[in-house]
Amino acid sequence: MTAPNAQDFAPQDPIQDSIAQRLQLIQAQLPPQVRLIAVSKQVSLEKMRLAYAAGVRDFGESQVQEVAHKHSALSDLPGIRWHLIGHLQSNKVRPAIELFDWIHSVDDLKLAQRLDRLAGELGKTPKVCLQVKLLPDPNKYGWEVDALLQDLKLLNQCQHLQILGLMTILPFGLAAEEALRAFEQARELADRIRGLALPQIQMQELSMGMSGDYPQAVAAGATMVRLGTILFGDRPLAGTR
């Protein structure tokens, strides 16, 4: 699979046609089992509504405080689902549980245990992915593989989290072959964890692939891809309206 290129996304008028065209081109390349998460951080409410009208239901945000406003402003859109894809600070855990349907970025044991405790207090069972760091990168969060395997026994004691898969973000600048191999390692790790048959940990989902590397992620078995620039264009935008 080859990612759409720049000429595929020539500016359209009005904006609605541009977003709908981009979405159509992307979805034509995604297998039906792969969920497209539109990364809407710093994207205006207007563009998000246009994406929703074009069929998007899953929106990814990096900051709890940004989605708090959007969650309220877009509450009239039925079926919208919110995905936290950025690093979650411990002091934002409670609002994250209340606002998001999915938390992809559970990146260490302490955070998972805090999420589990507060989810129990709130009567929630959030869907989460465990973020794993497959290649050295000081700018990325996540478990290294050996550390995650060591923590699985304690993660399996989390009673209020639906641990449904893995999430990974690759370092910038990898060649396509390097990205493919890294994504394949994520799939192999998920298979390995699945084979342990831990009752509280399922490996149904692989959240991996962004605008620059999603074709390799899909080829390796991604079930969710997180696409922002390729759908909405360059950011940041001024404001959230």
CYANA upper distance limits for C-alpha pairs under 8 A (distance plus 0.5 A):
  1 MET  CA     29 GLN  CA      7.55
  1 MET  CA    215 PRO  CA      6.21
  1 MET  CA    216 GLN  CA      8.39
  1 MET  CA    219 ALA  CA      8.11
  2 THR  CA    215 PRO  CA      6.78
  3 ALA  CA     26 ILE  CA      8.41
  3 ALA  CA    212 GLY  CA      8.49
  3 ALA  CA    214 TYR  CA      8.12
  3 ALA  CA    215 PRO  CA      6.56
  4 PRO  CA      8 ASP  CA      6.58
  4 PRO  CA      9 PHE  CA      8.42
  4 PRO  CA     25 LEU  CA      7.69
  4 PRO  CA     26 ILE  CA      7.65
  5 ASN  CA      9 PHE  CA      7.62
  6 ALA  CA     10 ALA  CA      7.33
  8 ASP  CA     22 ARG  CA      8.37
  9 PHE  CA     18 SER  CA      7.88
  9 PHE  CA     21 GLN  CA      8.17
  9 PHE  CA     22 ARG  CA      6.77
 11 PRO  CA     18 SER  CA      6.93
 12 GLN  CA     17 ASP  CA      6.66
 12 GLN  CA     18 SER  CA      5.34
 13 ASP  CA     17 ASP  CA      6.96
 13 ASP  CA     18 SER  CA      7.36
 14 PRO  CA     18 SER  CA      7.42
 15 ILE  CA     19 ILE  CA      6.90
 15 ILE  CA     47 LYS  CA      8.47
 16 GLN  CA     20 ALA  CA      6.61
 16 GLN  CA     47 LYS  CA      8.27
 16 GLN  CA     50 LEU  CA      6.21
 16 GLN  CA     51 ALA  CA      8.31
 17 ASP  CA     21 GLN  CA      6.39
 18 SER  CA     22 ARG  CA      6.63
 19 ILE  CA     23 LEU  CA      6.56
 19 ILE  CA     47 LYS  CA      8.49
 19 ILE  CA     50 LEU  CA      7.64
 19 ILE  CA     51 ALA  CA      6.87
 19 ILE  CA     54 ALA  CA      8.12
 19 ILE  CA    231 LEU  CA      6.85
 19 ILE  CA    232 PHE  CA      7.13
 20 ALA  CA     24 GLN  CA      6.58
 20 ALA  CA     50 LEU  CA      8.37
 20 ALA  CA     51 ALA  CA      7.45
 20 ALA  CA     54 ALA  CA      5.92
 21 GLN  CA     25 LEU  CA      6.74
 22 ARG  CA     26 ILE  CA      6.71
 22 ARG  CA    230 ILE  CA      7.93
 22 ARG  CA    231 LEU  CA      6.23
 23 LEU  CA     27 GLN  CA      6.48
 23 LEU  CA     54 ALA  CA      8.03
 23 LEU  CA    231 LEU  CA      6.92
 24 GLN  CA     28 ALA  CA      6.56
 25 LEU  CA     29 GLN  CA      7.43
 26 ILE  CA     30 LEU  CA      7.13
 27 GLN  CA     31 PRO  CA      8.36
 27 GLN  CA     36 LEU  CA      8.42
 30 LEU  CA     34 VAL  CA      6.73
 30 LEU  CA    218 VAL  CA      8.07
 33 GLN  CA    223 THR  CA      6.87
 34 VAL  CA    218 VAL  CA      8.22
 34 VAL  CA    222 ALA  CA      7.29
 34 VAL  CA    223 THR  CA      4.91
 34 VAL  CA    224 MET  CA      5.87
 34 VAL  CA    225 VAL  CA      7.68
 35 ARG  CA    223 THR  CA      6.56
 35 ARG  CA    224 MET  CA      5.12
 35 ARG  CA    225 VAL  CA      6.93
 36 LEU  CA     56 VAL  CA      8.27
 36 LEU  CA     58 ASP  CA      7.49
 36 LEU  CA    224 MET  CA      6.45
 36 LEU  CA    225 VAL  CA      5.84
 36 LEU  CA    226 ARG  CA      6.87
 36 LEU  CA    227 LEU  CA      7.59
 37 ILE  CA     56 VAL  CA      8.35
 37 ILE  CA     57 ARG  CA      8.42
 37 ILE  CA     58 ASP  CA      5.46
 37 ILE  CA     59 PHE  CA      5.86
 37 ILE  CA     60 GLY  CA      6.46
 37 ILE  CA     83 HIS  CA      8.37
 37 ILE  CA    224 MET  CA      7.33
 37 ILE  CA    225 VAL  CA      6.47
 37 ILE  CA    226 ARG  CA      5.30
 37 ILE  CA    227 LEU  CA      6.66
 38 ALA  CA     56 VAL  CA      7.70
 38 ALA  CA     58 ASP  CA      6.69
 38 ALA  CA     59 PHE  CA      5.25
 38 ALA  CA     60 GLY  CA      6.28
 38 ALA  CA    226 ARG  CA      6.59
 38 ALA  CA    227 LEU  CA      5.73
 38 ALA  CA    228 GLY  CA      6.18
 38 ALA  CA    231 LEU  CA      7.84
 39 VAL  CA     59 PHE  CA      6.24
 39 VAL  CA     60 GLY  CA      4.88
 39 VAL  CA     61 GLU  CA      6.64
 39 VAL  CA    226 ARG  CA      6.49
 39 VAL  CA    227 LEU  CA      5.91
 39 VAL  CA    228 GLY  CA      4.82
 39 VAL  CA    229 THR  CA      8.46
 40 SER  CA     44 SER  CA      8.43
 40 SER  CA     48 MET  CA      7.59
 40 SER  CA     59 PHE  CA      6.57
 40 SER  CA     60 GLY  CA      6.24
 40 SER  CA     61 GLU  CA      6.37
 40 SER  CA    228 GLY  CA      6.90
 40 SER  CA    232 PHE  CA      8.43
 41 LYS  CA     60 GLY  CA      7.58
 41 LYS  CA     61 GLU  CA      5.52
 41 LYS  CA     62 SER  CA      6.76
 41 LYS  CA     63 GLN  CA      8.24
 41 LYS  CA     66 GLU  CA      8.15
 42 GLN  CA    235 ARG  CA      7.16
 42 GLN  CA    236 PRO  CA      5.90
 42 GLN  CA    237 LEU  CA      6.25
 42 GLN  CA    238 ALA  CA      8.22
 42 GLN  CA    239 GLY  CA      7.73
 42 GLN  CA    240 THR  CA      6.71
 43 VAL  CA     47 LYS  CA      7.16
 43 VAL  CA     48 MET  CA      7.45
 43 VAL  CA    232 PHE  CA      7.99
 43 VAL  CA    235 ARG  CA      7.78
 43 VAL  CA    236 PRO  CA      7.73
 43 VAL  CA    237 LEU  CA      6.79
 43 VAL  CA    240 THR  CA      6.75
 44 SER  CA     48 MET  CA      6.85
 44 SER  CA    237 LEU  CA      7.62
 44 SER  CA    239 GLY  CA      7.60
 44 SER  CA    240 THR  CA      5.09
 44 SER  CA    241 ARG  CA      5.25
 45 LEU  CA     49 ARG  CA      6.60
 45 LEU  CA     70 LYS  CA      7.70
 45 LEU  CA     73 ALA  CA      8.42
 45 LEU  CA     74 LEU  CA      8.29
 45 LEU  CA    240 THR  CA      6.59
 45 LEU  CA    241 ARG  CA      5.40
 46 GLU  CA     50 LEU  CA      6.83
 46 GLU  CA    241 ARG  CA      7.09
 47 LYS  CA     51 ALA  CA      6.66
 47 LYS  CA    232 PHE  CA      8.03
 48 MET  CA     52 TYR  CA      6.62
 49 ARG  CA     53 ALA  CA      6.63
 49 ARG  CA     74 LEU  CA      8.48
 50 LEU  CA     54 ALA  CA      6.75
 51 ALA  CA     55 GLY  CA      6.96
 51 ALA  CA     56 VAL  CA      6.01
 52 TYR  CA     56 VAL  CA      5.06
 52 TYR  CA     57 ARG  CA      6.53
 57 ARG  CA     79 GLY  CA      6.97
 57 ARG  CA     80 ILE  CA      5.29
 57 ARG  CA     81 ARG  CA      6.44
 58 ASP  CA     80 ILE  CA      6.65
 58 ASP  CA     81 ARG  CA      5.31
 58 ASP  CA     82 TRP  CA      6.57
 58 ASP  CA     83 HIS  CA      7.55
 59 PHE  CA     80 ILE  CA      8.13
 59 PHE  CA     81 ARG  CA      6.78
 59 PHE  CA     82 TRP  CA      5.76
 59 PHE  CA     83 HIS  CA      6.46
 60 GLY  CA     82 TRP  CA      6.58
 60 GLY  CA     83 HIS  CA      5.06
 60 GLY  CA     84 LEU  CA      6.28
 60 GLY  CA     85 ILE  CA      6.51
 60 GLY  CA    226 ARG  CA      7.73
 61 GLU  CA     66 GLU  CA      8.18
 61 GLU  CA     67 VAL  CA      7.11
 61 GLU  CA     82 TRP  CA      7.93
 61 GLU  CA     83 HIS  CA      6.72
 61 GLU  CA     84 LEU  CA      5.71
 61 GLU  CA     85 ILE  CA      6.36
 61 GLU  CA     86 GLY  CA      7.35
 62 SER  CA     84 LEU  CA      6.29
 62 SER  CA     85 ILE  CA      5.75
 62 SER  CA     86 GLY  CA      4.41
 62 SER  CA     87 HIS  CA      7.45
 63 GLN  CA     67 VAL  CA      7.15
 63 GLN  CA     84 LEU  CA      7.98
 63 GLN  CA     86 GLY  CA      6.97
 63 GLN  CA     87 HIS  CA      8.40
 63 GLN  CA     88 LEU  CA      8.35
 64 VAL  CA     68 ALA  CA      6.77
 64 VAL  CA     84 LEU  CA      8.23
 64 VAL  CA     92 LYS  CA      7.44
 64 VAL  CA     95 PRO  CA      7.70
 64 VAL  CA     96 ALA  CA      6.63
 64 VAL  CA     99 LEU  CA      8.48
 65 GLN  CA     69 HIS  CA      7.72
 66 GLU  CA     70 LYS  CA      7.22
 67 VAL  CA     71 HIS  CA      6.07
 67 VAL  CA     99 LEU  CA      8.18
 68 ALA  CA     72 SER  CA      7.14
 68 ALA  CA     99 LEU  CA      7.50
 69 HIS  CA     73 ALA  CA      6.67
 70 LYS  CA     74 LEU  CA      6.34
 70 LYS  CA    240 THR  CA      8.41
 71 HIS  CA     75 SER  CA      6.42
 71 HIS  CA     99 LEU  CA      7.74
 81 ARG  CA    100 PHE  CA      8.03
 81 ARG  CA    101 ASP  CA      6.61
 82 TRP  CA     99 LEU  CA      7.90
 82 TRP  CA    100 PHE  CA      5.46
 82 TRP  CA    101 ASP  CA      5.86
 82 TRP  CA    102 TRP  CA      6.96
 83 HIS  CA    100 PHE  CA      6.25
 83 HIS  CA    101 ASP  CA      6.58
 83 HIS  CA    102 TRP  CA      5.15
 83 HIS  CA    103 ILE  CA      6.33
 83 HIS  CA    104 HIS  CA      7.48
 84 LEU  CA     96 ALA  CA      8.27
 84 LEU  CA    100 PHE  CA      6.89
 84 LEU  CA    102 TRP  CA      6.67
 84 LEU  CA    103 ILE  CA      5.24
 84 LEU  CA    104 HIS  CA      6.42
 84 LEU  CA    105 SER  CA      7.42
 85 ILE  CA    103 ILE  CA      7.06
 85 ILE  CA    104 HIS  CA      5.74
 85 ILE  CA    105 SER  CA      6.06
 86 GLY  CA    104 HIS  CA      8.33
 86 GLY  CA    105 SER  CA      6.58
 87 HIS  CA    105 SER  CA      6.38
 87 HIS  CA    106 VAL  CA      8.37
 87 HIS  CA    107 ASP  CA      8.33
 87 HIS  CA    141 TYR  CA      7.79
 88 LEU  CA     92 LYS  CA      7.12
 88 LEU  CA     93 VAL  CA      7.41
 88 LEU  CA    105 SER  CA      7.31
 88 LEU  CA    106 VAL  CA      7.93
 89 GLN  CA     93 VAL  CA      7.28
 90 SER  CA    111 LEU  CA      7.18
 90 SER  CA    114 ARG  CA      8.22
 92 LYS  CA     96 ALA  CA      6.59
 93 VAL  CA     97 ILE  CA      6.74
 93 VAL  CA    114 ARG  CA      8.11
 93 VAL  CA    115 LEU  CA      6.84
 93 VAL  CA    118 LEU  CA      8.25
 94 ARG  CA     98 GLU  CA      6.99
 94 ARG  CA    115 LEU  CA      8.24
 94 ARG  CA    118 LEU  CA      6.99
 94 ARG  CA    119 ALA  CA      8.31
 95 PRO  CA     99 LEU  CA      6.51
 96 ALA  CA    100 PHE  CA      6.20
 96 ALA  CA    103 ILE  CA      8.48
 97 ILE  CA    101 ASP  CA      8.20
 97 ILE  CA    115 LEU  CA      8.14
 97 ILE  CA    119 ALA  CA      7.21
 97 ILE  CA    124 LYS  CA      7.92
 97 ILE  CA    126 PRO  CA      7.10
100 PHE  CA    126 PRO  CA      8.30
101 ASP  CA    126 PRO  CA      6.68
101 ASP  CA    127 LYS  CA      6.96
102 TRP  CA    126 PRO  CA      6.74
102 TRP  CA    127 LYS  CA      5.34
102 TRP  CA    128 VAL  CA      6.10
102 TRP  CA    129 CYS  CA      8.48
103 ILE  CA    126 PRO  CA      7.77
103 ILE  CA    127 LYS  CA      6.83
103 ILE  CA    128 VAL  CA      5.19
103 ILE  CA    129 CYS  CA      6.93
104 HIS  CA    128 VAL  CA      5.93
104 HIS  CA    129 CYS  CA      5.01
104 HIS  CA    130 LEU  CA      7.16
104 HIS  CA    131 GLN  CA      7.33
104 HIS  CA    166 LEU  CA      8.27
104 HIS  CA    167 MET  CA      6.58
104 HIS  CA    207 SER  CA      7.92
105 SER  CA    128 VAL  CA      8.12
105 SER  CA    129 CYS  CA      6.93
105 SER  CA    130 LEU  CA      6.90
105 SER  CA    131 GLN  CA      5.81
105 SER  CA    142 GLY  CA      8.30
105 SER  CA    167 MET  CA      7.46
106 VAL  CA    111 LEU  CA      7.07
106 VAL  CA    112 ALA  CA      6.65
106 VAL  CA    128 VAL  CA      7.40
106 VAL  CA    129 CYS  CA      6.70
106 VAL  CA    130 LEU  CA      5.51
106 VAL  CA    131 GLN  CA      6.07
106 VAL  CA    142 GLY  CA      8.10
107 ASP  CA    111 LEU  CA      7.52
107 ASP  CA    112 ALA  CA      8.18
107 ASP  CA    130 LEU  CA      6.52
107 ASP  CA    131 GLN  CA      5.31
107 ASP  CA    132 VAL  CA      7.45
107 ASP  CA    141 TYR  CA      6.69
107 ASP  CA    142 GLY  CA      4.76
107 ASP  CA    143 TRP  CA      6.46
108 ASP  CA    112 ALA  CA      6.88
108 ASP  CA    131 GLN  CA      8.42
108 ASP  CA    142 GLY  CA      6.94
108 ASP  CA    143 TRP  CA      6.65
109 LEU  CA    113 GLN  CA      6.65
109 LEU  CA    151 ASP  CA      7.35
109 LEU  CA    154 LEU  CA      8.43
109 LEU  CA    155 LEU  CA      7.52
110 LYS  CA    114 ARG  CA      6.74
111 LEU  CA    115 LEU  CA      6.58
112 ALA  CA    116 ASP  CA      6.61
112 ALA  CA    155 LEU  CA      7.80
112 ALA  CA    158 CYS  CA      8.31
113 GLN  CA    117 ARG  CA      6.70
113 GLN  CA    155 LEU  CA      8.12
113 GLN  CA    158 CYS  CA      7.26
114 ARG  CA    118 LEU  CA      6.67
115 LEU  CA    119 ALA  CA      6.31
115 LEU  CA    161 LEU  CA      8.09
116 ASP  CA    120 GLY  CA      6.72
116 ASP  CA    158 CYS  CA      6.29
116 ASP  CA    159 GLN  CA      7.30
116 ASP  CA    160 HIS  CA      5.75
116 ASP  CA    161 LEU  CA      6.26
117 ARG  CA    121 GLU  CA      6.97
117 ARG  CA    160 HIS  CA      8.01
118 LEU  CA    122 LEU  CA      6.65
119 ALA  CA    123 GLY  CA      6.42
119 ALA  CA    124 LYS  CA      5.39
119 ALA  CA    125 THR  CA      6.70
119 ALA  CA    126 PRO  CA      7.81
119 ALA  CA    160 HIS  CA      6.50
119 ALA  CA    161 LEU  CA      7.89
120 GLY  CA    124 LYS  CA      6.69
120 GLY  CA    125 THR  CA      8.09
120 GLY  CA    160 HIS  CA      6.20
124 LYS  CA    160 HIS  CA      7.46
125 THR  CA    160 HIS  CA      5.55
125 THR  CA    161 LEU  CA      5.66
125 THR  CA    162 GLN  CA      6.71
126 PRO  CA    160 HIS  CA      7.94
126 PRO  CA    161 LEU  CA      6.01
126 PRO  CA    162 GLN  CA      6.46
127 LYS  CA    161 LEU  CA      6.85
127 LYS  CA    162 GLN  CA      5.18
127 LYS  CA    163 ILE  CA      6.70
127 LYS  CA    164 LEU  CA      7.16
128 VAL  CA    161 LEU  CA      7.33
128 VAL  CA    162 GLN  CA      6.45
128 VAL  CA    163 ILE  CA      5.54
128 VAL  CA    164 LEU  CA      6.54
128 VAL  CA    165 GLY  CA      7.78
129 CYS  CA    163 ILE  CA      6.38
129 CYS  CA    164 LEU  CA      6.30
129 CYS  CA    165 GLY  CA      5.32
129 CYS  CA    166 LEU  CA      5.34
129 CYS  CA    167 MET  CA      6.23
129 CYS  CA    205 GLU  CA      8.27
129 CYS  CA    207 SER  CA      8.19
130 LEU  CA    142 GLY  CA      8.30
130 LEU  CA    163 ILE  CA      7.88
130 LEU  CA    165 GLY  CA      6.86
130 LEU  CA    166 LEU  CA      5.23
130 LEU  CA    167 MET  CA      6.30
131 GLN  CA    141 TYR  CA      7.91
131 GLN  CA    142 GLY  CA      5.32
131 GLN  CA    143 TRP  CA      6.88
131 GLN  CA    166 LEU  CA      6.29
131 GLN  CA    167 MET  CA      5.04
131 GLN  CA    168 THR  CA      6.02
132 VAL  CA    141 TYR  CA      8.21
132 VAL  CA    142 GLY  CA      5.05
132 VAL  CA    143 TRP  CA      5.10
132 VAL  CA    144 GLU  CA      6.43
132 VAL  CA    145 VAL  CA      7.23
132 VAL  CA    148 LEU  CA      8.11
132 VAL  CA    166 LEU  CA      7.34
132 VAL  CA    167 MET  CA      6.73
132 VAL  CA    168 THR  CA      5.88
133 LYS  CA    137 ASP  CA      8.28
133 LYS  CA    140 LYS  CA      7.71
133 LYS  CA    141 TYR  CA      7.31
133 LYS  CA    142 GLY  CA      5.51
133 LYS  CA    143 TRP  CA      6.08
133 LYS  CA    144 GLU  CA      5.67
133 LYS  CA    145 VAL  CA      7.64
133 LYS  CA    168 THR  CA      6.76
133 LYS  CA    169 ILE  CA      7.74
133 LYS  CA    170 LEU  CA      8.20
134 LEU  CA    144 GLU  CA      6.92
134 LEU  CA    145 VAL  CA      7.32
134 LEU  CA    168 THR  CA      7.98
134 LEU  CA    170 LEU  CA      8.04
134 LEU  CA    182 ALA  CA      7.12
134 LEU  CA    185 GLN  CA      8.01
134 LEU  CA    186 ALA  CA      7.87
135 LEU  CA    170 LEU  CA      7.63
135 LEU  CA    171 PRO  CA      7.81
135 LEU  CA    182 ALA  CA      8.11
136 PRO  CA    171 PRO  CA      8.45
137 ASP  CA    171 PRO  CA      6.66
140 LYS  CA    169 ILE  CA      7.86
140 LYS  CA    171 PRO  CA      8.26
142 GLY  CA    168 THR  CA      8.37
143 TRP  CA    147 ALA  CA      6.52
143 TRP  CA    148 LEU  CA      5.96
144 GLU  CA    148 LEU  CA      6.71
145 VAL  CA    149 LEU  CA      6.81
145 VAL  CA    189 LEU  CA      8.44
146 ASP  CA    150 GLN  CA      6.79
147 ALA  CA    151 ASP  CA      6.79
148 LEU  CA    152 LEU  CA      6.76
149 LEU  CA    193 ILE  CA      8.40
151 ASP  CA    155 LEU  CA      6.64
152 LEU  CA    156 ASN  CA      6.43
153 LYS  CA    157 GLN  CA      7.47
154 LEU  CA    158 CYS  CA      7.86
155 LEU  CA    200 GLN  CA      8.37
155 LEU  CA    201 ILE  CA      8.21
156 ASN  CA    198 LEU  CA      6.99
156 ASN  CA    199 PRO  CA      7.53
156 ASN  CA    200 GLN  CA      5.51
156 ASN  CA    201 ILE  CA      6.56
157 GLN  CA    200 GLN  CA      7.60
158 CYS  CA    200 GLN  CA      7.58
159 GLN  CA    200 GLN  CA      7.65
162 GLN  CA    200 GLN  CA      7.79
162 GLN  CA    201 ILE  CA      7.93
162 GLN  CA    202 GLN  CA      8.49
163 ILE  CA    200 GLN  CA      7.31
163 ILE  CA    201 ILE  CA      5.64
163 ILE  CA    202 GLN  CA      6.42
163 ILE  CA    203 MET  CA      8.21
164 LEU  CA    201 ILE  CA      6.96
164 LEU  CA    202 GLN  CA      5.23
164 LEU  CA    203 MET  CA      5.70
164 LEU  CA    204 GLN  CA      6.05
164 LEU  CA    205 GLU  CA      6.43
165 GLY  CA    190 ALA  CA      7.65
165 GLY  CA    201 ILE  CA      8.36
165 GLY  CA    202 GLN  CA      6.67
165 GLY  CA    203 MET  CA      4.71
165 GLY  CA    204 GLN  CA      6.00
165 GLY  CA    205 GLU  CA      4.90
165 GLY  CA    206 LEU  CA      6.21
165 GLY  CA    207 SER  CA      8.09
166 LEU  CA    186 ALA  CA      7.98
166 LEU  CA    190 ALA  CA      7.43
166 LEU  CA    203 MET  CA      7.59
166 LEU  CA    205 GLU  CA      6.92
166 LEU  CA    206 LEU  CA      5.67
166 LEU  CA    207 SER  CA      6.68
167 MET  CA    206 LEU  CA      6.44
167 MET  CA    207 SER  CA      5.03
167 MET  CA    208 MET  CA      6.31
168 THR  CA    186 ALA  CA      8.08
168 THR  CA    207 SER  CA      7.15
168 THR  CA    208 MET  CA      5.97
169 ILE  CA    208 MET  CA      7.04
169 ILE  CA    209 GLY  CA      7.78
170 LEU  CA    174 LEU  CA      8.48
170 LEU  CA    179 ALA  CA      7.79
170 LEU  CA    182 ALA  CA      8.26
174 LEU  CA    178 GLU  CA      6.32
174 LEU  CA    179 ALA  CA      6.44
175 ALA  CA    179 ALA  CA      6.75
176 ALA  CA    180 LEU  CA      6.63
176 ALA  CA    213 ASP  CA      7.78
176 ALA  CA    216 GLN  CA      7.35
177 GLU  CA    181 ARG  CA      6.76
178 GLU  CA    182 ALA  CA      6.75
179 ALA  CA    183 PHE  CA      6.69
179 ALA  CA    213 ASP  CA      7.55
179 ALA  CA    216 GLN  CA      6.98
179 ALA  CA    217 ALA  CA      8.21
180 LEU  CA    184 GLU  CA      6.62
180 LEU  CA    216 GLN  CA      5.38
180 LEU  CA    217 ALA  CA      6.97
180 LEU  CA    219 ALA  CA      7.98
180 LEU  CA    220 ALA  CA      6.95
181 ARG  CA    185 GLN  CA      6.77
182 ALA  CA    186 ALA  CA      7.08
183 PHE  CA    187 ARG  CA      6.98
183 PHE  CA    208 MET  CA      7.91
183 PHE  CA    216 GLN  CA      7.84
183 PHE  CA    217 ALA  CA      6.23
183 PHE  CA    220 ALA  CA      6.23
183 PHE  CA    221 GLY  CA      8.44
184 GLU  CA    188 GLU  CA      6.66
184 GLU  CA    220 ALA  CA      5.57
184 GLU  CA    221 GLY  CA      8.05
185 GLN  CA    189 LEU  CA      6.56
186 ALA  CA    190 ALA  CA      6.71
186 ALA  CA    206 LEU  CA      8.25
187 ARG  CA    191 ASP  CA      6.72
187 ARG  CA    206 LEU  CA      7.75
187 ARG  CA    220 ALA  CA      7.44
187 ARG  CA    221 GLY  CA      7.13
188 GLU  CA    192 ARG  CA      6.67
189 LEU  CA    193 ILE  CA      6.73
190 ALA  CA    194 ARG  CA      6.52
190 ALA  CA    203 MET  CA      6.27
190 ALA  CA    206 LEU  CA      8.48
191 ASP  CA    195 GLY  CA      6.70
191 ASP  CA    203 MET  CA      7.94
192 ARG  CA    196 LEU  CA      7.37
193 ILE  CA    197 ALA  CA      7.90
193 ILE  CA    198 LEU  CA      8.46
193 ILE  CA    203 MET  CA      7.72
194 ARG  CA    198 LEU  CA      7.93
194 ARG  CA    201 ILE  CA      8.39
194 ARG  CA    202 GLN  CA      7.04
194 ARG  CA    203 MET  CA      6.28
197 ALA  CA    201 ILE  CA      8.36
198 LEU  CA    202 GLN  CA      7.95
205 GLU  CA    222 ALA  CA      7.88
205 GLU  CA    223 THR  CA      6.10
205 GLU  CA    224 MET  CA      7.65
206 LEU  CA    221 GLY  CA      7.72
206 LEU  CA    222 ALA  CA      5.40
206 LEU  CA    223 THR  CA      5.68
206 LEU  CA    224 MET  CA      6.69
207 SER  CA    222 ALA  CA      6.58
207 SER  CA    223 THR  CA      6.70
207 SER  CA    224 MET  CA      5.11
207 SER  CA    225 VAL  CA      6.47
207 SER  CA    226 ARG  CA      8.08
208 MET  CA    214 TYR  CA      7.86
208 MET  CA    217 ALA  CA      6.46
208 MET  CA    222 ALA  CA      6.36
208 MET  CA    223 THR  CA      8.32
208 MET  CA    224 MET  CA      6.84
208 MET  CA    225 VAL  CA      5.97
208 MET  CA    226 ARG  CA      7.51
209 GLY  CA    213 ASP  CA      5.93
209 GLY  CA    214 TYR  CA      4.50
209 GLY  CA    215 PRO  CA      7.98
209 GLY  CA    216 GLN  CA      7.90
209 GLY  CA    217 ALA  CA      5.48
209 GLY  CA    218 VAL  CA      7.92
209 GLY  CA    222 ALA  CA      7.90
209 GLY  CA    224 MET  CA      8.29
209 GLY  CA    225 VAL  CA      5.53
209 GLY  CA    226 ARG  CA      6.62
209 GLY  CA    227 LEU  CA      8.29
210 MET  CA    214 TYR  CA      5.54
210 MET  CA    225 VAL  CA      6.63
210 MET  CA    226 ARG  CA      5.51
210 MET  CA    227 LEU  CA      5.60
210 MET  CA    228 GLY  CA      8.01
211 SER  CA    226 ARG  CA      7.83
211 SER  CA    227 LEU  CA      5.60
211 SER  CA    228 GLY  CA      7.01
211 SER  CA    229 THR  CA      6.91
211 SER  CA    230 ILE  CA      6.09
213 ASP  CA    217 ALA  CA      7.03
214 TYR  CA    218 VAL  CA      6.56
214 TYR  CA    225 VAL  CA      6.96
215 PRO  CA    219 ALA  CA      6.71
216 GLN  CA    220 ALA  CA      6.73
217 ALA  CA    221 GLY  CA      6.89
217 ALA  CA    222 ALA  CA      5.87
217 ALA  CA    225 VAL  CA      8.23
218 VAL  CA    222 ALA  CA      5.26
218 VAL  CA    223 THR  CA      7.87
218 VAL  CA    225 VAL  CA      8.35
227 LEU  CA    231 LEU  CA      7.05
228 GLY  CA    232 PHE  CA      6.36
228 GLY  CA    233 GLY  CA      7.82
229 THR  CA    233 GLY  CA      4.98
229 THR  CA    234 ASP  CA      5.95
229 THR  CA    235 ARG  CA      7.82
